[in-house]
Amino acid sequence: MSEIKLPITRYYGSKRKLVERIWNEIENLGLEFDSVLDLFGGSAIFSYYSKAKGKQVIYNDIFSFNTAIGKKLIQHNTNELCYDEAVSLLEPQHGYFYKSIVQESFQGIYFTDEENEQIDIFIQNANLLENENKRLSAYYILFQSCIIKRPYNLFHRNNLSMRLNYNGGTFGNKKTWERSFEELFSRFVRELDEFTFDNGHSNFALNFNAVECLETADLVYIDPPYFSSSRNHTTYHSKYHFLEGLANYDQIPEHINYTKNNKEITINKSDKFEKSATFLVELEQVILQHNESIIVISYRNNGIPTVQSIKNLLKQCRPERKVLTVDLGRYGYALNKGNQFNNEYLIIGTNDPI
Ligand SMILES: C[S@@+](CC[C@H](N)C(=O)[O-])C[C@H]1O[C@@H](n2cnc3c(N)ncnc32)[C@H](O)[C@@H]1O
């Protein structure tokens, strides 16, 4: 486990358990850098670790719900939302007319009727908070609680019934799914109190498609979606669209795909980096955009395209600089039980001459 205490994440592909190893490899190579761009930031663990190590950090992710989490953990240095105020956001305010978007559109899909009502009220109350520090804390605790209450911690299936009818087995955690928002908020407010801190830099979080992110840093960490040979690919959008909807609450109604059983919300859906056929072209674009930076790519040995083809691409983009791969050993992701026998790799483009 990491020497730096890390927030608990239940995010698909989170590098929580690997980040220390990744960092040690970067340090062992003697690479020098003061700033980090975490281009596919996800749960913000790499950004958080970099912040804890005293770097200036830029977090980025295509989804605004993730960027809210990134802003809270990386850009903000404090949490101003206390538990009592968090719980009060579950109650309707007198005189405010509440929309019922989640109750009306997602009944029986992800959460119970009572939870849907709480989500509708909470998100609208959060949006009324003028204090950004509190508003993002409110988003953080709601998104983390919603994730924890879902079977597989995902939103790609219409499977509330699986949670409600669950009667034992290997994959589920019924006790956690049934914890109330009130109870979960207590845990996540404490988490925010513990994990927000000032590292002396002005760090920030962005919300760009990676190919359009113009900010850069001394070291760019690239942890893109990943395709294995053996399975159909479920995109990050498909896994987390519901949270992206909550982060853009008023836009939900005109973005529901009614042809899908799970009523996918199409906000910020993009093919970039989510199709193996075009992955290398998009990666090349990103590498060239950050041509002066050290590039560290997280990848796996059974990926499509292969580790070697990514290494070749880096060499082709940087013919005079050293490119290397590091085998981090076997690793199985918490949310990807079938995939336990793969090796995790780093592909590193240094600024050192060959
Ligand atoms: C493998 S995950 C990153 C995990 C992250 N390093 C962590 O430890 O939690 C890939 C991330 O890329 C984001 N993503 C997918 N397509 C993207 C794009 N075109 N531009 C930017 N981010 C994208 C997804 O939202 C997801 O959070």
The ligand as an SDF file (V2000), in Angstrom:
LIG
                    3D

 27 29  0  0  0  0  0  0  0  0999 V2000
   -8.2720    4.5470  -17.5270 C   0  0  0  0  0  0  0  0  0  0  0  0
   -9.2940    5.8740  -17.0200 S   0  0  0  0  0  0  0  0  0  0  0  0
   -8.1720    6.8770  -16.1210 C   0  0  0  0  0  0  0  0  0  0  0  0
   -8.0310    6.4000  -14.7180 C   0  0  0  0  0  0  0  0  0  0  0  0
   -7.2680    7.3480  -13.8280 C   0  0  0  0  0  0  0  0  0  0  0  0
   -5.8620    7.4100  -14.1500 N   0  0  0  0  0  0  0  0  0  0  0  0
   -7.4540    6.9140  -12.3870 C   0  0  0  0  0  0  0  0  0  0  0  0
   -6.4680    6.4860  -11.7470 O   0  0  0  0  0  0  0  0  0  0  0  0
   -8.5780    6.9640  -11.8960 O   0  0  0  0  0  0  0  0  0  0  0  0
   -9.5360    6.7870  -18.4920 C   0  0  0  0  0  0  0  0  0  0  0  0
  -10.2180    8.1360  -18.2990 C   0  0  0  0  0  0  0  0  0  0  0  0
  -10.2250    8.8170  -19.5570 O   0  0  0  0  0  0  0  0  0  0  0  0
  -11.4020    9.5760  -19.6570 C   0  0  0  0  0  0  0  0  0  0  0  0
  -11.5850    9.8020  -21.1000 N   0  0  0  0  0  0  0  0  0  0  0  0
  -12.1270    8.9820  -22.0330 C   0  0  0  0  0  0  0  0  0  0  0  0
  -12.0460    9.5290  -23.2430 N   0  0  0  0  0  0  0  0  0  0  0  0
  -11.4200   10.7280  -23.0920 C   0  0  0  0  0  0  0  0  0  0  0  0
  -11.0260   11.7630  -23.9820 C   0  0  0  0  0  0  0  0  0  0  0  0
  -11.2400   11.6580  -25.3040 N   0  0  0  0  0  0  0  0  0  0  0  0
  -10.4210   12.8530  -23.4710 N   0  0  0  0  0  0  0  0  0  0  0  0
  -10.1840   12.9660  -22.1350 C   0  0  0  0  0  0  0  0  0  0  0  0
  -10.5430   12.0270  -21.2460 N   0  0  0  0  0  0  0  0  0  0  0  0
  -11.1320   10.9150  -21.7140 C   0  0  0  0  0  0  0  0  0  0  0  0
  -12.4700    8.7380  -18.9900 C   0  0  0  0  0  0  0  0  0  0  0  0
  -13.5050    9.5560  -18.5150 O   0  0  0  0  0  0  0  0  0  0  0  0
  -11.6710    8.0800  -17.8670 C   0  0  0  0  0  0  0  0  0  0  0  0
  -11.8410    8.8070  -16.6810 O   0  0  0  0  0  0  0  0  0  0  0  0
  1  2  1  0
  2  3  1  0
  2 10  1  0
  3  4  1  0
  4  5  1  0
  5  6  1  0
  5  7  1  0
  7  8  2  0
  7  9  1  0
 10 11  1  0
 11 12  1  0
 11 26  1  0
 12 13  1  0
 13 14  1  0
 13 24  1  0
 14 15  1  0
 14 23  1  0
 15 16  2  0
 16 17  1  0
 17 18  1  0
 17 23  2  0
 18 19  1  0
 18 20  2  0
 20 21  1  0
 21 22  2  0
 22 23  1  0
 24 25  1  0
 24 26  1  0
 26 27  1  0
M  CHG  2   2   1   9  -1
M  END
$$$$
